[in-house]
Amino acid sequence: MGTHAPILAIAVPLLGGFALPLLARFHKGLRDAWAIVVALFVSVCAGYVASRVLSGEIWVYVLGAKNPADTLAPGGFPIRIMLTVDALSGFLGIIAGIIGPLMFLALIRFLPEEEGKTLSLTLATLLLAGIMGMAYTGDLFNFFVFLEVTSIAACGIIGFRTWTSRAPEAAFKTMLLYALSGLFFLLGVAFLYGEYGALNMAYVSREIRGTTVDRLALALFLSGLLMKAAAAPMHFWAPDAYGETPPAATPLLVVNTQVSLYGLWRVLFTLYGGVLDRGVGWLVVALGLLTMVVAAFMAFVQTDLGRLVAYGAVSQIGYMMLGVGVGLVALPGKPPYALVATQGGVFHMLNDALTVGLLFLCVAAVEWVRGTRDLRELGGLGHSLPEVGLCFLLSSLALAGIPPLNGFASKILIYEGSFGLSPILTAVAVLTSILLLAVFVRAFQGAFLGPRVEVGKKVPWQLLLAMGILAVGIVVFGLVPGFFVEKMVGPAAE
């Protein structure tokens, strides 16, 4: 299995998702168990792949070749479909491998059968396959294919609650933006293919010259991927999408957004790193600041707990863009602060997945016991659900970057690196974190403090287990960040 781990991490969930409706006809428990097994299998494959590539190896897997390590066709021209996994790809695989099984664990208990659980699990499995494909592919066109797989699956999950009026609307809005995003990306691929006659990223990166066509393709890539990454001012779809998705499934949607951001880093560093203008880096920095500030202020006025967390999740995209954007601006000279900022941006992807994932699972628990997420109707849940309240408070503090939690570990690297470029960048980022702290403290007060409120339902143990694992991760990654930066984040940032 080891030789074929990269393709198995994609093929098993892709094919396994279609097996779920068949298994459901025999026994619902068999379907649920299969979904968990598929997600765990992906985690094992992702862990094995990461153990090799984080040491500096680049794992190339050629589909259809007798020997998967053969990277060239007999004619010597790189036309085969290849998976190319480096440290950054492996790091993204780890994120998906952590969130995937926990999301399925919560989802199989959160959704009742009458709400079409089988369809939801199938779509979530296909979404996981698309995410792994985007992370591992070394081919521009296949990146587009997996981009579309994630788009279709995500829109299905977002619009899953068809009996509400807002979910289909959110799904339709997201579908339109995803379609536009995919179109822009495909046009960019077409321009580069017309220019160089190849789709392999490594080959194109060696040949790219920074011509007018190359710059036009870059503009299309930027537009398409920033849309799907929920960067302001193209972020408007994300709060609706996150807010209307069954909250137990939202953590994987967050990873889907992150892998689109990963695609942007792959384009900017791998394809255009040798010819990139500093202005592109400043654009990423500016959009990152805009994203974090706008989303934080929008979170401040929300009364729906799910939408509040959704805006908080969007704001964290801005921090990732700021960190990696500083690295892009300083790429030609490679000063030390550039690597520090890039490490912070990459590390924050993992920390954000843990933190925001836990917040959405807390929202799922609140919705499960109260049937509403309106902060004006909540309150006092801390007495009946102390474990949920503790997890919400812990993840809120981590999101705001309070030590010694994981959010602080990555944000302090972003602060330090951005300060080397301009202290103003750091000041904006810190002030935004303070605003987010106020937002989530208010949300905690509105949902969990106040007179005791009796609840008629208990939070399922599966949901509590997933929440507990994420909470432990938040603490561990915050207490010993140096180990993870050295072993995982550093190689990925390099």
N, C-alpha and C positions, 0 to 999 in steps of 0.2 A: 504493500500500500504506500510505503514511503516515497517511492519513485513517482507515483501519480497523485500525491497529496494535493498539489495546486488545482488540478482539474477535478478531482473528487470533491473538493470543497465547493465547487460550483455545480457539478453535475448531480450530486446526490440530492441537494435541496431542490434543484430544478425538476428532476424526475420524481423525487419523493413527494413533492407538492401535489402532483397529479394523482398520486396513489391514495391521498387522503380521502377523497370522495368514495373511492372503492372500499376502503377499509371501514368507512362509516356505515356502509350498508351491512357489514357483518356485526360490528360492535363499536359503539362510540368510544369505549375505553381503549380499544385497540388503536383507533384513530388518534386519540390524545397521546398515547404512549409513543406512537410512531412520530408524531410531530416533535416530541421532546428528544427522541433518539436521533432524528435528523439534525436538530439544532446542536446536540452534543457532539455528533460526528463532525459537523463543521468546526466546532470549537477545537476538537482534537487535531484536525487537519491544519487549522490556522495556527495552533500552538506549535505543531511540528515544523511547519514552514517557517514560522518566526524564529524558532530556535536555530535554524540554519542561516537565514538571511540577516539576522541582527548581528551576526559576527562579521559581517562584511561581504558575504557571498551574495551573488546575484543568481537567482535560480531561474533558468530559462527552460520552459517546457514547450515543445513543439507538437501541436496536435496533428495526428495522422502520420507522423514519422515512425519508422521502425524503432529508432532510438530517439526518445523524447529530447535528448540533449543535442541532437543534430539541428543546428540553427540555420543551415543553408540548404537550399534545394540543389539538385545535381548541377544546375546551370550556374550556381554561385550567386544567385540573386535572392534576397530575403523576401520571398513572397508567401511563405507559410504563415498560418495563424499561430501566433506564439503568446504564451503567458510569460511575463517577465516580472518576477517578484524580487524587489530589493527591500531594504530595511523599512522604507516608508510604507510600501505596500504591505509588508508583514505587520507593521504597527497597526494599520487600518484593519487588517484581518483579526488582530487580537481584540480590537474594540468590538467588532461585529461578533466575534466568538464569545465575548463576555456577555453582551447585551442580549444576543439571540436566545439562548436557553432560558434566561430569566424572564424575558418577555413571553415566551411560550408557556412557561410555568404559570405565570399570572393570567395569561389570556385564556387558557383552557378552563379555568375556574370562573373567570370574570364574566364570560359571555354565556348566557343561557342557550339551550338548544334551539328554542323557538326563534331566536334571533339569527339563525343561520351560522352557527359556529363553524361548521365544516368549510363554508366558503371563506370565512375570515381566516381560518388557519391555513387554507390553501394559498390565499393571497399573501399572507405573512411569510410563508415558506418561499414563495417565488420572489418576494422582496429581498429576503436574505440571500438567495442565489444571485440576484442582480447586483447586490452590494459587493459580494465576493468577486463577481466577475469584473466589476469596475475597478476594484482594488488590484486584481492580479493581471489583467490583460496588458499586453505590451503593444497592442495594435489599435490605431485610432478608430477604425470602423467598428471593431468589436466593442470598444469602449462606448461608442454610440448605441450599439445594439443593447448592451446591458443597461445603458442609461434609459433606454425606452422600456426595458423590462421593469426596472424600478418605478418608472413613471406610471405604467399601467397598473402595477400591483398597488402602488401607494394610493392612486386615485380610487381604486376599488375599496381599499380599507377606509379612506377618508369618508366616502359616501356610503359606507356600510349601513348606517342607521337611516334607512330610507323612510321610516315612519316619522322622522322629524323634518321640519321645513329647512333647517339650516345646513344639515349634512350634505344633501345633494347639491345645494348651492355652493358650498365650500369645495366639494369635489369637482364641480364644473369649472369653477374659477381656477382651481389648481390644474385641472386638465388643460385648459387653454394656455396657461403660462408654461406648463411642462412641454406642450406641443411646440410653442414658440421657442423655448429653450433648446429642444431637440433639433428643430429646424436650423437655428443659428449654428449649432455645433456641427450638424451634417454639412452645411454650406462651407464651414471652415475646413472640414475634412476634404471636401471636394476641391477647394482651392489648392490645398497642399498636395493632393494627389495629382492634380493637373500640372503642378509645378515640378514635382519630383518623381512622379510615377510610382510611389510607394506609400504604404500605410504604417509600416513598422516605426514606432516612435524612436528607437535608437538610431535607425538608419536616417530618418528624416532629420533628427537633431544634428547629425554629422554634416548633412548637406545644406541645411538651412542657411540663407545668406542675408536675411533681413530686407528682401525686396518689397516693393509695393504690395504684391500679392501676399507675401508672408505677413505683412502688417495688417492687411485686410482680414486675413484668416485669424490673426490674433484678436482683432476687434470682435469678430464673430464668436470666437471661443470665450472671450471675456464676458460678452453679453449673455451668452447662453448659460454658462456655468454660474455666473453671479446671480442670475434669475433663480436657478434651482437651489442655490446655496442660501437663499433668503437674505441677500445683502440689500440694504437700503439703497435707493428708493424702490427696489423691486421685491420688498419683503412682505407686501400686503397680503399675499396668499397664505403665508405660514401661520399666523395666529388663528385664522379660520380653520385651516387644515388641522393643526395640532388640537385646537379646541373642540372640533367636532369628531375627531377620531376617538374610538373607544380608548380611554386613557391607558388601559393595560397594554395597548398596541403602540402607543405613541413613542416609547423609547426607541423602537426600531426606525420610526420615521425620522427621529433626530439623527440617528446614524446615517440614514439615507441622505439627509442634508449635508452632513459632514463629508460623505464620500464624494459629493459634488464639489465641495471645497477642495478636497484632495485632488480631484481632476484638474482644478484650476492650478494648484501647485505643480502638478505634473506637467501641464502645458507650459507654465511660465519658467520653471527651472529646467526640466528635461528637454523640451523642444526649443525654447527660445532663450535659454540661459546664456548662450554665447553671444547673442545679438540684442539682448533686451535693453531698452532704454530706461534710465532711472525714473522717468516720468510715469511709467507703468507702476513702479513700486509706490510712488507717491499717490497714485490713483487708488491703489489697494488700501493704503494707509487712510486716506481721506474717507473712502467708503466704509472702512472699518469703524472709524470714529463716528460717522453719521449713523451707522447701524446700531452701535451700542447706545448712543444718546437717545435717538428717536424711540427705540424699543423700550428703554428704561422709562422714559416719560409716558409712553403709552401704557406700560404696565401699571403705572401709578394711578390711573383713572379707571382701572377695570374692577368690576364687581363680581365677575364670574371667575372662580378660582382656576379653572382650566385655562381660560384665556390669559389670565395673569401670568401663570407659569409659562404659557406659550410665548408671551412677549419677553419674559425673562430668558427663555431659551434662545430667542432671536438675538437678544443683546449679546449673548456669549459668542455668537458668530463674529461680531465686531472685534472682540478681543483676539480671536484666532487670526483674523485678517490683519489686525494691527501688528501682532508679533511677526508673522511671516512677511508682511509688507515692509517692515523695517529691514528685514533680511534682504528683500529684493532691492530696496533703495541702496543699500550698502554693498550689494553683491560684487561690483567691480573691485573694490579695495579690500573686501572681507575683513573689516575691523572686528575685534573681539565681541563688541556689543551686538553685532549683527547675528552671530551664531547664538548668543544668549537669547535674543528676542525670538529667533526662529525656534529654538528649543522650547521657549515658553508657549509660542503659538501651537506647536505640535503637541506638547504635553497637555495643553488645555483642551484639545480634542478628546482625549481619553477622559480627563477629569469632568468635562462637560457631559459626556455620555453617562457617566456614573451619577453625577449630581442631578441633572435634569431628568434622567431616567427614574431616579428615586422620587423626585418631586411629582412626576406624573403617576407613579404607582400610589403615592399618597392621595392624589386626586381621585384615583380609582377606588381607593378604600373609602374615602369620604362619600363618593357617589354611591358606593355599594350599600352603605348603612343608612344614608339619609335621603338618597334619591334626588339630590340637588347639589349644585356646586355654587349657588348664589351666596356670596358672603353675607348678604343682608338677611338670609334665612338660617345661616349656620351659627355656631357658637357653642362653647361648652363641651366640645368633643374631646378635649384633653382629659376629662374625667373618665369617659367611657372608653376612649381609644388612646391610652397614654403612649403605647408603642408607635402608633401612627403619628401622634403629635411630636414625639421625640425625633422620629425620622424626618418629618417635615422641617423642624427647627434645624436639625443637623445639616440637611441639604440646603436650606436657605442660607445658613451662615457660610457654607462652602461656596455657594454661588456668588455671594458677595465678597469672597476672598478673605475670610476671617481666619487667622492662624489658630491652631495648627492643622487645619483641614486641607484637603487636596486642592481646592480652588485657590488658596493662598500660594501653594507651592508653584503652580504654573503662572499665576498672575504676577508674582514677585519677579519672575524671570522676564515677563513682558514689560513690567515697569522699569526694570534695570536696563534692558536692552533699548527700549524706546527713549529712555532718558539720555542715552548716549547720542541719539539722533537729534532729539529736541525735548527739553523738559516740559514743553507745552503738551506734548502727546501724553506724557505720564500724568500730568495734572488732570487732563480730561478723563483718562481712564480711571484714575483714583476717585474723582468726584462722581463718576457714573456708578462705581461700585458702592459708594456711600448711599446714593439714591436707591440702588437696588436693595441694599440692606434695609432702608426705611420701608420700601414696598413690601418686602417679604415679612418683615416684623409685623407690619400692619395686617398682612394676610394671616399670619399665625395667630395674632390676637383675635381677628374676626372669626376664624374657624375653630380654634381650640380653646380659647380662654373664655371666661364668663361662667354663669351659673351652670350647674350640671344638667346635661340633657341625656335622657335615657334613649338608647337605641334598641330597636327590636331585632337587629341582625348582627352577627359576628363577622369580622373580616376573615375570609378564608385563609387557611394556614398556608396555602400555596402562595398567595399574595404576600403574606407576612414573611415567608421564607425568602422570596425574591427581594423584598425590601431590606431584610436583614443583611443579605449578602452584599447589596449595594452600599449599605451604611458602613459595613466593615471595610469595604474598598475605599470609601471616602476617607476614613480615618487612617488606614494603612498607607495610602498614597500620600497623605499629608504628613505623617510622622516620619517616614523614611523616603523622602522624595529623591535624595541623592542617589540611592541605589537604582531607582527606576530611570532616572535621567541618564545615568551612566550606561545601564544595560539595554534600555529600550529607546528612550527619547533621543539621546545623543546620536546613535547611529541613524535613526530616522531623519533627524534634522540635517545631519551631514549629507 
